[in-house]
């Protein structure tokens, strides 16, 4: 998971605009806590509704090595599979969060 997450974040760092990097970083920092607080299905629906061009859910699915679309899988899964998906999403999201914090740090002096 760590290697795939690093590649995803490095791609965002190399190709993304400053605004995209900031949006991605903010989402990456919040996602694991949102899953714990609200549940996977609700969090994925929220991200799908609010996501601009960050491709966070695509990267999350890559890190999780998901074979199906995460939103649909989380809505249609039975309880056991839902719990497994949620745990995997939190773990994958945590890796994305770690690398986003390290590689997508926005220079605060540029904002002023």
Secondary structure, DSSP 8 states (H G I E B T S, - for coil): -HHHHHHHHHHHHHH--HHHHHHHHHHHHHHHHHHHHH-HHHHHHHHHHH--S--HHHHHHHHHT-SS-HHHHHHH--HHHHHHHHHHHHHHHHHHHHHHHHH----HHHH-
